[in-house]
Amino acid sequence: MPVRAIRGATQLDADEREHLFARTRELVQEVLDANRVDTSALISILFTCTPDLVSDFPAAAAREMGLGDVPLMCATEIAVPGALPRVVRLMAHADLDVDRADVQHVYLHGATALRRDLAQ
């Protein structure tokens, strides 16, 4: 089965731990649902946050969802002046038997502005 990368992002209203966890859980679940991915097919997830998000790690929210056996990593996005603030991005790698063009990328809340060509 081919490995596919799935992109996604969400924007937060504020840098608060519970809000970060809620938006991260929503993003991960939407990515899984949109691509009909069972968690056993996940290989890894890389999360990034804009530098203004420091309340907690998005990976901690994913572990709370039951993804503790999936390799998870967090990093900080480049601080580009004028970039959209308070954004959590993810790139999930999964065993997914679809063509690359059929992968459903998920952009939620204000993050839809990042990739209007991919947002649903």
N, C-alpha and C positions, 0 to 999 in steps of 0.2 A: 504494500500500500504506500502511496506517495506521502511524503511529509509536506505539509503546506503551512505557510505563515499567515496568520490572521491578524490584521491591524485593528486597533480601536482606540478611542479616546473619549474622555468626558471632561467637562469643566465643572469646577466646584464654585459654590457661591461664597464660601469662606473656608479658611484653613482651620477647621475644627475636626478633631479625631473622628467623632461619630459620623459627621457628614462625609469625610473622606472614606470611611469604611462603607457607608451606605452607597455612595456613588461608585466605589470600586466594585462592590458586590453586584450592583446593577449592571455595570459594564461587562464584567466577566460572565454573568448569566446571559446577557443579551448576545454576547459572542458565541457562547455555547449553543444557545437556542437557535440563532440565525443560521448556524452551520450544522445543526443536528450532531454536535460533537458530544459523545459520552466522555466523562472525565477520565476514563481509562485510556482514551486515545490521545490525551494530552502528553506532550513530550516535555515542554517547558513553557514558562511565561516570563518575559522580561517586561518590567514596569519602569516607566520613567515619570518623573514629576518635574514641573517647572520649579525653579529655585525658591519660589514663594510658598511652596507647600512643605512644611516641616513638622506637622503635628503627629505624623506616624508614617509607617511604611505601608504602601498598598498591598504588598505581599502578606502582611499580617491579616488583612481583611480576607484575602484569598484562602489563607490557612484556616480562618474561621469558617469558611464555606465548606471545608472538608478537603481542600487541595494540599494537605500537608505532605503527601507523598510525591507531589509534582515539584520538580526543581523550579524555584521562583527566585528572581533577582530584581533589585531596585537600583535605579541610577537617577542622576539629575540631568535634565535637559540643558542644553546650552542656553545661557542667558542672553538671548538676542533682543536688543532694544525694540520695543513695540510689539513683541510677540504676545499672543493671547495668554493672559495670566491664569493661574490656578488650574492647570491642566494635568490630568493623569492620562498617560498613554500606555498602551500595552502592545506587545507582539507575542502572540501565542503560537507555538509550534505544535502541530497535531498530525496524527495519522489520519488523513482525510482523502477519501477516494473520489475526488472531484477535480475537474480541470482547474488550473490556477485562476482562470478568468471567472470561474463560478464561486470562488471564495467570497463570502459575505463579510465585508468589513463594517464595523459598527462605530458610529460617531454620535455621541449623545450630548444633549444640552447645548451650550455654546460652542462645543468642540466641532459641531457640524460645519462651522466656518473653516476649519482646517483643511478639509477634503470634501468639498461639495460634490466632487466627481465620484466619491465613494460612499458618501453618507446615504442612508436609506430614507 
